[in-house]
Amino acid sequence: MSTSRRVNGLSTGDLEETDQVSMEPPKRHAPTHNVPVCNLHFRSYLPSQLDFFVDFAQRAAYALHMPCSGPVYLPTQRSQWTVIKSPFIHKKSQENFERKTHKRLLQIKDAHPETVQRWLHYLRMNAPAGIGLKATLWEYEAMGVGQHVDAVKMTKRSGSFTPEEVKQEADRLIKHMDAEST
């Protein structure tokens, strides 16, 4: 008994199970706290290749149990050039060229930083030619880390000098400055 249904306008009755999985949209894990950990920007001149790799990245995030939102379609950047066809006097004979840079964004939430690093490394290793990746990572510290940092800064500023040592050093510097001025 075969079940046939339509996915993206195609009949799935004769396809194998592995082919059916690749045609369905990627599954997602629900975020627990909605704390962003990583924004991953994709850039490419070929939108079909870009969408395929974004889908691949979403499936990899699902396999690593990372909540992933997106893809967000960012504005397409257009670059246009006009070039003279001939190097001599034919100014009226010109060609126009255009290049479109397509961009997408994925956001990872509530994931461990080490898992995110492994996911990014996996994507960089499997990225096809012509797709650029830019990752923005956030790291969060435990509560009260600011007090610890302030305490470290204060000990570095004052060094390990006692008030008497500071006074002795100041007196020595004043005597030295007086000796130089006379």
C-alpha positions as CSV (number, residue, x, y, z in Angstrom):
1,M,0.0,0.0,0.0
2,S,1.6,3.3,-1.1
3,T,0.5,6.6,0.1
4,S,0.8,9.4,-2.5
5,R,0.8,13.1,-1.6
6,R,2.0,16.3,-3.2
7,V,4.9,18.3,-1.9
8,N,6.0,21.5,-3.7
9,G,3.8,20.5,-6.6
10,L,5.4,17.0,-7.0
11,S,3.9,13.7,-6.4
12,T,5.7,11.7,-3.7
13,G,4.1,8.3,-4.4
14,D,7.1,6.8,-6.3
15,L,9.9,8.5,-4.3
16,E,12.0,6.7,-1.6
17,E,11.8,7.8,2.0
18,T,15.1,9.7,1.8
19,D,13.9,11.7,-1.2
20,Q,10.7,12.6,0.6
21,V,12.6,13.9,3.6
22,S,14.7,16.3,1.5
23,M,11.6,17.7,-0.2
24,E,9.9,18.7,3.1
25,P,10.7,21.9,4.9
26,P,13.3,21.5,7.6
27,K,12.1,20.6,11.1
28,R,12.7,23.0,14.0
29,H,13.2,22.8,17.7
30,A,11.3,25.3,19.8
31,P,13.4,27.8,21.7
32,T,13.1,27.6,25.5
33,H,14.2,31.1,26.6
34,N,14.5,33.0,23.2
35,V,18.1,34.1,24.0
36,P,20.0,34.7,20.8
37,V,23.4,33.0,20.6
38,C,24.4,33.4,16.9
39,N,23.3,35.3,13.8
40,L,24.6,33.7,10.6
41,H,24.5,35.8,7.5
42,F,24.7,34.1,4.1
43,R,25.7,35.9,0.8
44,S,25.7,34.7,-2.7
45,Y,25.2,35.7,-6.3
46,L,23.1,32.6,-7.0
47,P,19.8,32.5,-5.1
48,S,19.0,28.8,-5.8
49,Q,22.4,27.7,-4.4
50,L,22.0,30.1,-1.4
51,D,18.5,28.7,-0.5
52,F,19.8,25.1,-0.8
53,F,22.7,25.8,1.6
54,V,20.4,27.7,4.0
55,D,18.2,24.6,4.1
56,F,21.3,22.5,4.7
57,A,22.3,24.7,7.6
58,Q,18.8,24.5,9.1
59,R,18.8,20.7,8.9
60,A,22.3,20.6,10.6
61,A,21.0,22.9,13.4
62,Y,18.0,20.5,13.9
63,A,20.3,17.5,14.1
64,L,22.3,19.3,16.8
65,H,19.1,20.2,18.7
66,M,19.6,23.9,18.3
67,P,16.5,26.2,17.9
68,C,16.9,28.0,14.6
69,S,14.7,30.8,13.3
70,G,14.7,31.9,9.8
71,P,15.6,32.1,7.0
72,V,15.1,35.9,7.0
73,Y,15.3,37.3,3.4
74,L,17.5,40.4,3.7
75,P,17.5,43.1,0.9
76,T,19.2,42.1,-2.3
77,Q,22.1,44.4,-3.1
78,R,22.3,45.5,-6.8
79,S,25.6,46.7,-8.4
80,Q,25.5,48.1,-11.9
81,W,28.3,49.0,-14.3
82,T,28.4,50.6,-17.7
83,V,31.3,49.8,-19.9
84,I,32.3,51.2,-23.3
85,K,32.3,48.4,-25.9
86,S,35.2,49.8,-27.9
87,P,38.4,51.4,-26.6
88,F,38.5,54.2,-29.1
89,I,35.9,56.7,-30.3
90,H,32.6,54.8,-30.0
91,K,31.3,56.3,-26.8
92,K,27.6,55.7,-27.8
93,S,28.2,52.0,-28.0
94,Q,28.1,50.8,-24.3
95,E,27.2,47.7,-22.4
96,N,25.4,47.5,-19.1
97,F,26.2,44.9,-16.5
98,E,24.5,44.1,-13.2
99,R,25.3,41.9,-10.3
100,K,22.8,41.0,-7.5
101,T,24.0,39.9,-4.1
102,H,21.3,37.8,-2.3
103,K,21.4,37.6,1.5
104,R,19.8,35.4,4.1
105,L,19.9,35.3,7.9
106,L,19.6,32.5,10.4
107,Q,19.4,33.1,14.1
108,I,20.3,30.4,16.6
109,K,18.8,30.6,20.1
110,D,19.3,28.9,23.5
111,A,22.3,26.8,22.4
112,H,25.6,26.0,24.1
113,P,28.5,28.0,22.6
114,E,30.6,24.9,22.0
115,T,27.7,23.3,20.0
116,V,27.4,26.6,18.0
117,Q,31.1,26.5,17.2
118,R,30.9,23.0,16.0
119,W,27.9,23.8,13.8
120,L,29.7,26.8,12.3
121,H,32.8,24.7,11.7
122,Y,30.7,22.0,10.0
123,L,29.1,24.6,7.8
124,R,32.4,26.2,6.8
125,M,33.8,22.8,5.9
126,N,30.8,22.0,3.7
127,A,30.1,25.4,2.2
128,P,30.0,25.3,-1.6
129,A,32.1,27.8,-3.6
130,G,30.3,31.2,-4.0
131,I,28.6,31.4,-0.7
132,G,29.9,33.7,2.0
133,L,29.3,33.2,5.7
134,K,29.5,35.8,8.5
135,A,28.7,34.7,12.0
136,T,27.9,37.1,14.9
137,L,28.3,35.3,18.3
138,W,27.1,36.4,21.7
139,E,28.5,35.0,24.9
140,Y,26.8,35.4,28.2
141,E,28.4,35.3,31.7
142,A,26.9,34.3,35.0
143,M,25.3,36.9,37.3
144,G,27.8,38.9,39.4
145,V,30.7,38.6,37.0
146,G,30.9,42.5,36.9
147,Q,31.8,42.6,40.6
148,H,34.6,40.2,40.0
149,V,35.9,42.2,37.1
150,D,35.8,45.4,39.1
151,A,37.7,43.8,42.0
152,V,40.4,42.6,39.6
153,K,40.7,46.1,38.0
154,M,41.0,47.7,41.4
155,T,43.9,45.4,42.4
156,K,45.6,46.0,39.1
157,R,45.3,49.8,39.5
158,S,46.6,49.9,43.0
159,G,49.0,47.1,42.5
160,S,50.0,45.4,45.7
161,F,51.2,48.6,47.5
162,T,50.2,49.5,51.0
163,P,49.4,53.1,51.9
164,E,52.8,53.5,53.6
165,E,54.6,52.2,50.5
166,V,52.7,54.7,48.3
167,K,53.7,57.5,50.7
168,Q,57.3,56.5,50.7
169,E,57.4,56.3,46.9
170,A,55.8,59.8,46.7
171,D,58.4,61.2,49.1
172,R,61.2,59.7,47.1
173,L,59.8,61.1,43.8
174,I,59.5,64.6,45.3
175,K,63.1,64.5,46.6
176,H,64.3,63.4,43.2
177,M,62.3,66.3,41.5
178,D,63.7,68.8,44.0
179,A,67.3,67.6,43.4
180,E,66.9,67.9,39.6
181,S,65.4,71.5,39.8
182,T,68.4,72.8,41.8
